[in-house]
Amino acid sequence: MLLVLLALCLLWMSTARADDAAPLPVDFPGLVAALPQADFAAKQAIVTRMTELHVPQARVLLAAWLDNRLESRRSDGKVFVVEEHDGTLVLVDPFDGKGAGEGAADDFERVRSNNALRKLLKVSIAQFDLKDPDPRVRAAAVRQMRRDLDEDTVTALRAALTQEKDGRAQHEIRVALAVSDLGAGDAAVRLAAVRALDGETAADVYNALKPLAQDSGTESDASMRAAAIGAVRHIEVWRNFYEALETLFFGLSLGSVLVLAAIGLAITFGVMGVINMAHGELMMLGAYTAYVMQQLMPHHVGAALLLSVPAAFLVSGLAGVAIERTVVRYLYGRPLETLLATFGLSLIMQQLVRSVFSPLNRSVATPEWMSGLWQVNDLFSLTWNRVYILVFSLVVFLLLVLILNRTPLGLKVRAVAQNRGMARAMGVRTERVDALTFGLGSGIAGVAGVALSQLTNVGPNLGQSYIVDSFMVVVFGGVGNLWGTLISGMGLGVVNKLLEPYAGAVIAKILVLVFLIMFIQRRPRGLFPQKGRAAEGT
């Protein structure tokens, strides 16, 4: 029996050695077919062979593998790139990139990886990108490789430097090699590397130089440490500058939201003298209009969002006209009663939305062209959705200014605001102008709601978050002054963001409110008070 067991063990060991020595497939399809049964060591060898073959489809497969989107079918071992939707896998053939149907998740098994394999995958994908025709892709690949440098990566970068023709990609390779040289044994090489990196602002460069500049760091050479300290200080100056620039951008972004929320109120409150507490609910209607448009056009998110702008203007504008004709028209000259009536309307509108859409928040999808970051440089990036909203708010503001100053409606609105009795005597139908003005302000509130749907969830209480801020912006800028609304909205947004790092978001709002109270006590008419006949009744 012992002899039989010994013979079986020898047979198993010889088979294992034969399997270990078995050569890898020489073509890409064979390498893919070998993945499901390969152990981690064999998978590393397969990745290396795929990188050497440099088949275009291999780059897609390796990227999917790194994202945990590579699965093998249990029935036949065939490998697919997959996308999961509601528990169903959408299959993509790794050889031609075409759809291969769908399958249940239980019928597939993920092609596993470990930390060492994931590191190799990142390096292999970067090596594919190093040979890409687009120099921007090659430069990005170098930046990716720079985050995890080892001997093989450095060797690949030195080889790529001799063949690279693009200046930007060459610069990125030299920076990566300099970062690698910071760990060299020769002090002169390390000093040259620090001097080469002086002026670079990337986060990985800063993290590599920081330990060398510390008194308790790993660097013992005094001149080397002094050079590292100078390079770190240079980076920190630029970091502080771009942090201030980023704070300014976020302040302007917040200000643009406040301006969008307030310019409609600047008409109904500033021009007509109506305290409309339902203004926030008109913004809410605009946000729900964007949600409904995307439900009607689920496969065209961007087009639905663009179409929701005029749709929200019409929905909220008509709601505003209805409010003015049925309630507000009977309360002109009685601001307290107008406040109470419109507050009651706001509660009714909130409950109506809860009954139709339920109290749960709804999410409005962001189009692809509004997603992601605009990476200006290594230290400064802007979110595309806030950039678009900032531009959008300025466009809406300028259109409103043109309407009020260059159209017959704008002329009548200004005439009624300055002297209602004289305007009526000149033949202006003041009741019609009141309805159209209220509808215009309400329509702009609806447009603001569309913008807000890209920053927060849509819910029945959406408008309540902005109604107080809207009144503050209008009063601070000067009642009835659109340019004052723009400047005050942007200014309050910037001040809020400047205070938040030191006082926190809640305390910052309180400080701004206290400042506004003190300011209004000194200048009751705001920053830019109206002059002449328009100010006589205020």
C-alpha positions in Angstrom: 0.0 0.0 0.0 2.9 2.4 0.9 4.5 1.7 -2.5 1.2 2.5 -4.3 0.9 5.8 -2.4 4.5 6.7 -3.1 4.0 6.0 -6.8 0.8 8.1 -6.9 2.7 11.0 -5.2 5.6 10.8 -7.7 3.1 10.7 -10.6 1.3 13.8 -9.2 4.6 15.7 -8.7 5.7 14.8 -12.2 2.4 16.0 -13.6 2.6 19.2 -11.6 6.1 19.9 -12.9 4.9 19.2 -16.4 2.0 21.6 -16.0 4.4 24.2 -14.6 6.7 23.8 -17.5 3.8 23.9 -20.0 4.4 26.7 -22.5 2.0 29.6 -22.6 -0.2 30.0 -25.7 1.5 32.1 -28.4 -1.7 34.0 -29.6 -4.1 36.3 -28.0 -7.2 34.0 -28.2 -5.2 31.2 -26.6 -4.1 33.5 -23.7 -7.7 34.6 -23.1 -8.9 31.0 -23.1 -6.2 30.0 -20.5 -7.3 32.7 -18.0 -10.1 30.9 -16.1 -8.0 27.9 -15.1 -4.7 29.8 -14.5 -3.4 30.5 -11.0 -2.1 33.9 -10.1 1.4 33.2 -11.2 0.2 32.0 -14.5 -2.1 35.0 -14.9 0.9 37.3 -14.4 2.7 35.5 -17.1 -0.4 35.8 -19.4 -0.6 39.6 -18.7 3.1 39.9 -19.6 2.7 37.9 -22.8 -0.4 40.0 -23.8 1.7 43.2 -23.3 4.5 41.8 -25.4 2.0 40.9 -28.2 0.5 44.4 -28.0 -2.8 43.4 -29.6 -5.3 46.3 -29.5 -8.0 44.2 -28.0 -5.7 43.2 -25.1 -5.7 46.7 -23.8 -9.5 46.7 -23.5 -9.5 43.3 -21.9 -6.8 44.3 -19.3 -8.7 47.5 -18.5 -11.9 45.5 -18.0 -10.1 43.0 -15.8 -8.7 45.9 -13.7 -12.3 47.2 -13.2 -13.5 43.7 -12.2 -15.6 43.4 -15.4 -14.0 40.2 -16.8 -16.1 37.0 -16.4 -15.9 33.5 -17.6 -19.0 31.4 -18.4 -19.2 28.3 -16.2 -20.6 26.1 -18.9 -17.8 26.4 -21.5 -15.2 28.7 -19.8 -15.6 31.4 -22.5 -14.4 34.8 -21.3 -16.4 38.0 -21.7 -16.2 41.7 -20.9 -19.4 42.4 -19.0 -21.6 45.3 -17.8 -24.1 44.6 -15.0 -27.6 46.0 -15.2 -30.2 44.9 -12.6 -28.5 41.6 -11.9 -28.2 40.8 -15.7 -24.8 40.7 -17.4 -24.5 42.4 -20.8 -21.8 40.5 -22.6 -19.2 41.9 -24.9 -16.9 39.7 -27.0 -13.2 40.5 -26.0 -12.0 39.8 -29.6 -14.1 42.1 -31.7 -15.8 44.3 -29.1 -19.3 43.3 -30.3 -22.3 42.5 -28.2 -22.7 38.9 -27.3 -26.1 38.9 -25.7 -26.9 38.7 -22.0 -26.6 36.2 -19.2 -27.5 35.7 -15.6 -24.9 36.6 -13.1 -25.1 33.1 -11.5 -23.9 31.5 -14.7 -20.6 33.4 -14.7 -17.5 33.5 -12.5 -15.3 36.5 -12.2 -11.7 36.3 -13.4 -9.9 36.9 -10.1 -6.9 39.1 -9.4 -4.8 40.0 -6.4 -2.8 43.0 -5.4 0.4 42.0 -7.3 -1.7 41.2 -10.4 -3.6 44.5 -10.2 -0.3 46.4 -10.0 0.9 44.5 -13.1 -2.3 45.3 -14.9 -1.9 49.0 -14.2 1.7 48.9 -15.5 0.7 46.9 -18.6 -2.1 49.2 -19.5 0.2 52.2 -19.1 2.7 50.4 -21.4 0.0 50.0 -24.0 -0.8 53.7 -23.7 2.9 54.6 -24.1 2.7 53.5 -27.7 -0.6 55.2 -28.4 -0.5 57.7 -31.4 -2.1 60.4 -29.2 0.7 62.2 -27.2 -1.8 63.2 -24.6 -2.6 59.6 -23.9 1.1 58.8 -23.7 1.6 61.7 -21.2 -1.3 60.4 -19.1 0.2 56.9 -19.1 3.5 58.2 -17.8 1.6 60.1 -15.0 -0.2 56.8 -14.1 3.1 54.8 -14.1 4.7 57.5 -11.9 2.4 56.7 -9.0 3.9 53.2 -8.6 7.5 53.1 -9.9 9.6 50.0 -9.8 12.6 48.7 -11.6 10.6 47.4 -14.6 8.6 50.5 -14.9 11.7 52.7 -14.8 13.4 50.5 -17.5 10.3 50.9 -19.7 10.3 54.7 -19.2 14.0 55.0 -20.1 13.4 53.0 -23.3 10.3 55.1 -24.1 12.3 58.4 -23.6 14.6 57.5 -26.5 11.7 57.1 -28.9 9.4 59.8 -27.7 9.1 62.9 -30.0 6.4 64.9 -28.2 7.7 67.5 -25.8 5.0 67.2 -23.2 5.3 63.4 -23.0 9.1 63.7 -22.8 8.8 66.1 -19.9 6.5 63.7 -18.1 8.9 60.9 -18.6 11.8 63.0 -17.2 9.8 63.9 -14.2 9.0 60.2 -13.5 12.7 59.3 -13.9 13.7 62.1 -11.5 11.2 60.9 -8.9 12.8 57.4 -9.2 16.2 59.0 -8.8 15.2 60.5 -5.4 15.9 57.0 -4.0 19.3 56.6 -5.7 22.3 55.7 -3.5 24.5 58.5 -5.0 23.8 61.9 -3.3 24.7 63.8 -6.5 22.1 61.9 -8.4 19.5 62.7 -5.7 20.5 66.4 -5.7 20.1 66.5 -9.5 16.7 64.9 -9.2 15.5 67.4 -6.7 16.7 70.3 -8.9 14.9 68.7 -11.9 11.7 68.5 -9.9 11.9 72.1 -8.5 8.9 73.9 -10.0 6.8 70.7 -10.5 3.4 70.9 -8.7 2.0 67.4 -9.0 0.8 65.8 -5.8 3.1 62.7 -6.2 6.1 64.9 -6.7 5.2 66.8 -3.6 4.8 63.6 -1.6 8.1 62.3 -2.8 10.0 65.5 -1.9 8.3 66.2 1.5 10.1 63.4 3.5 13.5 64.7 2.1 12.8 68.2 3.4 12.0 67.2 7.0 14.6 67.4 9.7 13.6 63.9 10.9 13.4 62.6 7.3 15.5 60.0 5.5 17.9 62.5 3.9 21.2 63.1 5.8 23.0 65.3 3.2 22.6 69.0 4.2 22.8 70.4 0.7 20.3 67.9 -0.5 17.9 68.7 2.3 18.2 72.4 1.6 17.4 71.9 -2.1 14.4 69.7 -1.1 13.2 72.4 1.3 13.3 75.0 -1.5 11.5 72.8 -3.9 8.8 71.9 -1.3 8.3 75.6 -0.5 7.9 76.5 -4.1 5.2 73.8 -4.5 3.4 75.0 -1.4 3.3 78.6 -2.7 1.5 77.3 -5.8 -0.7 75.0 -3.8 -1.9 77.9 -1.6 -2.5 80.0 -4.7 -4.6 77.4 -6.4 -6.5 76.6 -3.2 -7.5 80.3 -3.0 -8.5 80.2 -6.6 -10.5 77.1 -6.0 -12.3 78.7 -3.1 -13.0 81.7 -5.3 -14.5 79.4 -7.9 -16.7 77.6 -5.4 -17.8 81.0 -4.0 -18.8 82.2 -7.5 -20.5 78.8 -8.1 -22.6 79.2 -4.9 -23.2 82.8 -5.9 -24.5 81.8 -9.3 -27.0 79.5 -7.6 -28.1 82.4 -5.3 -28.4 84.7 -8.3 -30.5 82.2 -10.2 -32.8 81.8 -7.3 -33.0 85.5 -6.6 -33.4 87.3 -9.9 -37.0 86.0 -10.4 -37.7 87.3 -6.9 -36.0 90.6 -7.8 -38.8 91.2 -10.3 -41.8 90.1 -8.2 -40.5 91.6 -4.9 -38.2 94.3 -6.1 -40.3 95.7 -9.0 -43.8 94.8 -8.0 -43.4 95.0 -4.2 -44.9 91.6 -3.7 -43.5 89.4 -0.9 -43.9 86.0 -2.6 -43.3 83.2 -0.1 -44.2 80.7 -2.8 -41.1 81.6 -4.9 -39.2 78.5 -3.6 -42.1 76.3 -4.7 -42.0 77.8 -8.2 -38.3 76.7 -8.3 -39.4 73.3 -7.1 -41.9 73.0 -10.0 -39.0 73.7 -12.4 -36.9 71.0 -10.8 -39.8 68.5 -11.1 -40.3 69.5 -14.7 -36.7 68.5 -15.4 -37.4 65.1 -13.6 -40.5 64.5 -15.7 -38.7 65.4 -19.0 -36.1 62.8 -18.2 -38.8 60.2 -17.5 -40.3 61.0 -20.9 -36.9 60.8 -22.6 -34.9 58.2 -20.6 -32.4 57.5 -23.4 -31.7 61.2 -24.2 -30.6 62.6 -20.8 -28.8 65.7 -22.3 -31.6 66.6 -24.7 -34.2 66.2 -21.9 -32.3 68.5 -19.7 -32.0 71.2 -22.4 -35.7 70.9 -23.3 -36.6 71.1 -19.6 -35.3 74.7 -19.5 -38.1 76.2 -21.7 -40.6 73.7 -20.3 -39.8 74.7 -16.8 -40.1 78.4 -17.7 -43.6 77.7 -19.1 -44.8 75.5 -16.2 -43.6 77.9 -13.5 -44.5 81.0 -15.5 -48.1 79.8 -16.0 -48.3 78.8 -12.3 -47.1 82.3 -11.4 -49.7 84.0 -13.7 -52.4 81.8 -12.0 -51.2 82.9 -8.5 -51.2 86.6 -9.5 -54.7 86.4 -11.1 -56.4 84.5 -8.3 -54.6 85.7 -5.2 -52.0 88.5 -5.5 -54.1 90.9 -7.6 -56.4 91.5 -4.6 -53.6 92.2 -2.2 -51.4 94.9 -3.8 -50.4 97.4 -1.2 -50.9 95.0 1.6 -47.5 93.3 2.0 -48.3 91.4 5.2 -51.4 89.8 3.8 -49.6 89.0 0.6 -46.9 87.2 2.7 -49.4 85.1 4.5 -51.4 84.3 1.4 -48.4 83.2 -0.6 -47.0 81.2 2.4 -50.3 79.3 2.4 -50.0 78.7 -1.3 -46.5 77.3 -0.8 -47.8 74.7 1.7 -50.6 73.8 -0.8 -48.1 73.4 -3.6 -45.8 71.2 -1.5 -48.6 68.9 -0.5 -49.8 68.7 -4.1 -46.3 67.6 -5.2 -46.2 65.0 -2.4 -49.5 63.6 -3.6 -48.4 63.4 -7.2 -44.7 62.4 -6.9 -44.7 61.1 -3.3 -42.6 62.6 -0.5 -39.5 60.8 -1.6 -36.7 62.7 -3.2 -36.1 62.2 -7.0 -32.8 62.2 -8.8 -32.3 64.0 -12.1 -29.5 62.4 -14.1 -26.5 64.5 -15.1 -25.6 64.4 -18.8 -22.2 63.1 -19.7 -21.0 66.5 -21.0 -21.8 68.0 -17.5 -20.1 65.2 -15.6 -16.5 64.9 -14.4 -13.8 67.4 -13.9 -12.0 70.0 -16.0 -8.4 69.4 -15.0 -6.7 72.7 -15.5 -3.4 71.5 -14.1 -2.1 69.2 -11.3 -3.4 71.5 -8.6 -6.5 73.0 -10.0 -9.6 71.4 -11.3 -13.2 72.5 -11.8 -16.4 70.4 -11.8 -18.1 70.7 -15.2 -21.7 70.9 -13.7 -20.8 74.0 -11.7 -19.0 75.6 -14.6 -22.1 75.2 -16.8 -24.4 76.5 -14.0 -22.2 79.5 -13.5 -22.3 80.3 -17.3 -26.0 79.5 -17.4 -26.8 81.9 -14.6 -25.0 84.7 -16.3 -26.8 84.0 -19.6 -30.2 84.0 -17.9 -29.3 87.2 -16.1 -28.3 89.0 -19.3 -31.4 87.8 -21.1 -33.6 89.2 -18.3 -31.7 92.6 -18.4 -32.3 92.7 -22.2 -36.0 91.9 -21.8 -36.5 94.7 -19.2 -34.4 97.3 -21.1 -34.9 96.4 -24.8 -38.5 95.1 -25.2 -42.0 96.7 -25.0 -42.8 94.5 -22.0 -39.8 95.7 -20.2 -40.7 99.4 -20.9 -44.2 98.8 -19.5 -42.9 97.0 -16.5 -40.5 99.9 -15.7 -43.3 102.4 -16.3 -45.7 100.6 -14.0 -43.1 100.2 -11.3 -42.2 103.9 -11.3 -45.7 105.4 -11.5 -48.7 103.1 -11.8 -51.3 105.9 -12.1 -49.4 107.7 -14.8 -48.8 104.5 -16.8 -52.6 103.7 -16.6 -53.3 107.2 -17.8 -51.0 106.7 -20.8 -53.0 103.6 -21.8 -50.9 100.9 -20.3 -53.0 97.9 -19.2 -51.4 97.6 -15.7 -53.3 94.5 -14.7 -52.0 92.6 -17.8 -48.5 94.0 -17.1 -48.7 92.8 -13.5 -49.7 89.3 -14.6 -46.9 89.1 -17.2 -44.3 90.5 -14.8 -45.3 88.0 -12.1 -45.2 85.2 -14.7 -41.8 86.3 -16.0 -40.3 86.2 -12.5 -42.0 82.9 -11.8 -40.7 81.4 -15.1 -37.1 82.4 -14.2 -37.6 80.7 -10.8 -38.6 77.5 -12.7 -35.4 77.8 -14.8 -33.4 78.1 -11.5 -35.1 74.9 -10.4 -33.7 73.1 -13.5 -30.2 74.2 -12.5 -30.7 73.2 -8.9 -31.7 69.7 -10.0 -28.1 69.2 -11.1 -26.7 70.0 -7.7 -29.1 68.3 -5.3 -32.0 65.8 -5.2 -35.4 67.0 -6.2 -38.0 67.0 -3.4 -41.0 68.8 -2.1 -38.9 70.9 0.2 -36.3 72.0 -2.4 -37.4 75.6 -2.5 -37.4 76.1 1.2 -33.6 75.9 1.2 -33.3 78.9 -1.0 -36.2 81.3 -0.2 -34.5 83.0 2.7 -31.2 83.3 0.8 -33.1 84.8 -2.2 -34.7 87.5 -0.1 -31.3 88.3 1.5 -29.7 88.7 -1.9 -32.4 91.0 -3.2 -32.5 93.2 -0.1 -28.7 93.4 0.2 -28.2 94.3 -3.5 -31.0 96.9 -3.5 -34.7 96.3 -4.0 -35.5 96.4 -7.7 -31.9 96.6 -8.9 -30.9 93.6 -11.0 -27.2 94.5 -11.2 -27.3 94.8 -7.4 -28.8 91.3 -7.2 -26.0 89.9 -9.4 -23.2 91.6 -7.3 -24.7 90.8 -4.0 -25.4 87.1 -4.9 -21.8 86.6 -6.1 -20.4 88.5 -3.1 -22.4 86.5 -0.6 -21.4 83.3 -2.2 -17.7 84.1 -2.1 -17.9 85.4 1.5 -19.6 82.2 2.6 -16.9 80.0 1.0 -14.2 82.1 2.5 -15.6 81.7 6.0 -16.5 78.0 5.8 -12.9 76.6 6.3 -12.6 78.6 9.6 -16.1 78.7 11.0 -17.9 75.8 9.4 -20.9 75.9 7.0 -23.6 76.7 9.7 -21.6 79.4 11.6 -20.6 81.0 8.2 -24.3 81.4 7.3 -25.0 82.9 10.7 -22.1 85.4 10.4 -23.3 86.4 6.9 -26.8 87.0 8.2 -25.6 89.1 11.2 -23.5 91.1 8.8 -26.6 91.7 6.6 -28.7 92.8 9.5 -26.1 95.3 10.6 -25.6 96.5 7.0 -29.4 97.0 6.4 -29.6 99.0 9.6 -27.0 101.5 8.2 -28.2 101.3 4.5 -31.9 100.3 4.4 -32.0 100.6 0.6 -29.2 98.1 0.0 -25.9 98.4 -1.9 -27.5 100.0 -5.0 -30.7 101.8 -4.0 -33.1 103.0 -6.7 -33.1 106.7 -7.5 -35.8 109.0 -8.8 -39.4 108.2 -9.1 -38.8 104.4 -8.7 -37.6 105.1 -5.1 -40.4 107.4 -4.0 -42.6 104.7 -2.7 -40.0 102.5 -1.1 
